[in-house]
């Protein structure tokens, strides 16, 4: 009977280890400029040379709100997907396209959602006796 309890304890311990895998994201700016990242209720600041490691991330999509000292540029909202591994990114300004994260492993670019194209709202006006 003790042997069954022992096997059950080992099984649940190993199962718990697989469920709690944490990952990290490394972000650095191209021009070594300091920045900060806001994730839900946490604010993390980069080093003075412009790099930051965000640790203890679970698999899934994480929304990052990236800002710069002295509000040099507006805050940028970038969603990063963490799936089964760690990731390294370069935070870069792509001029007209805006800010984005360049993935060092996959060479993909994740663009900011903070700069949506401005759309003008068109309203139709009626021309009748009452409107005049």
C-alpha positions in Angstrom: 0.0 0.0 0.0 2.9 2.4 0.8 4.3 1.6 -2.6 1.1 2.8 -4.3 1.2 6.1 -2.3 4.8 6.5 -3.3 4.1 6.1 -7.0 1.1 8.4 -6.8 3.3 11.1 -5.1 5.9 10.8 -7.8 3.4 10.9 -10.6 1.7 14.1 -9.3 5.1 15.8 -8.6 6.3 15.1 -12.2 2.9 16.2 -13.6 3.1 19.4 -11.7 6.6 20.2 -13.0 5.4 19.9 -16.6 2.5 22.2 -16.0 4.6 25.0 -14.6 7.2 25.7 -17.2 8.3 29.3 -17.3 9.9 31.1 -20.2 11.6 34.4 -20.7 11.7 37.2 -23.3 14.8 39.2 -24.0 14.3 42.7 -25.5 17.0 45.2 -26.5 16.7 48.4 -28.5 18.6 48.9 -31.7 20.3 52.1 -30.6 20.8 51.2 -26.9 18.1 53.5 -25.7 16.4 52.9 -22.4 12.7 51.9 -22.3 10.1 50.4 -20.0 7.5 47.6 -20.4 4.2 47.6 -18.7 2.5 44.1 -18.4 -0.9 44.2 -16.6 0.0 45.6 -13.2 3.9 45.4 -13.5 6.2 48.0 -14.9 9.7 46.8 -15.8 12.5 49.2 -16.7 15.4 48.3 -19.1 19.0 48.8 -18.2 20.6 52.1 -19.1 22.1 50.4 -22.2 18.7 49.4 -23.4 18.0 45.7 -22.7 15.5 43.9 -20.5 14.7 40.3 -19.6 11.1 39.5 -18.7 11.0 36.2 -16.9 8.5 33.7 -15.5 6.2 33.9 -18.5 3.7 31.1 -19.2 2.8 29.9 -22.7 0.3 32.2 -24.4 -0.1 35.7 -25.7 1.3 38.6 -23.6 0.4 42.2 -24.3 3.3 44.5 -23.8 2.9 48.3 -23.5 6.4 49.7 -24.3 7.2 53.3 -23.5 10.3 55.6 -23.5 11.7 58.1 -21.0 10.5 61.7 -21.3 7.7 60.5 -23.7 10.0 60.8 -26.6 7.6 58.5 -28.6 4.1 57.4 -27.7 3.6 54.1 -25.9 3.5 51.1 -28.2 1.2 48.1 -27.7 2.8 44.9 -29.0 1.4 41.4 -28.4 4.0 38.6 -28.1 3.3 34.9 -28.3 5.2 32.6 -26.0 5.0 29.0 -27.0 7.3 26.2 -25.6 10.5 28.3 -25.7 12.2 31.5 -24.8 12.6 34.4 -27.3 14.9 37.3 -28.0 13.8 40.5 -29.7 15.2 43.8 -31.0 13.0 46.8 -30.5 13.2 48.8 -33.6 11.6 51.9 -35.2 10.6 51.0 -38.8 10.0 54.7 -39.7 6.6 54.9 -41.5 5.4 51.5 -40.3 6.1 52.4 -36.6 7.7 50.4 -33.9 8.1 46.6 -33.9 9.9 43.7 -32.4 12.3 41.7 -34.6 12.6 38.1 -33.4 16.2 37.0 -33.4 15.4 33.3 -33.7 12.7 33.3 -36.4 13.5 36.6 -38.2 9.8 37.6 -37.9 8.7 41.1 -37.1 5.8 41.8 -34.7 4.5 45.3 -35.3 2.9 47.6 -32.8 -0.8 47.9 -32.7 -0.6 51.5 -31.3 -0.4 53.3 -34.6 -3.6 52.3 -36.5 -4.3 54.2 -39.7 -6.5 57.2 -39.1 -9.8 56.8 -40.9 -12.0 59.7 -41.6 -15.7 59.2 -40.9 -17.8 60.2 -43.8 -21.4 61.4 -43.0 -24.1 61.7 -45.6 -26.1 64.9 -45.4 -29.5 65.2 -46.9 -30.5 68.1 -49.0 -34.2 68.8 -48.6 -36.4 71.7 -47.6 -36.1 70.9 -43.9 -32.3 70.5 -43.9 -31.9 73.8 -45.7 
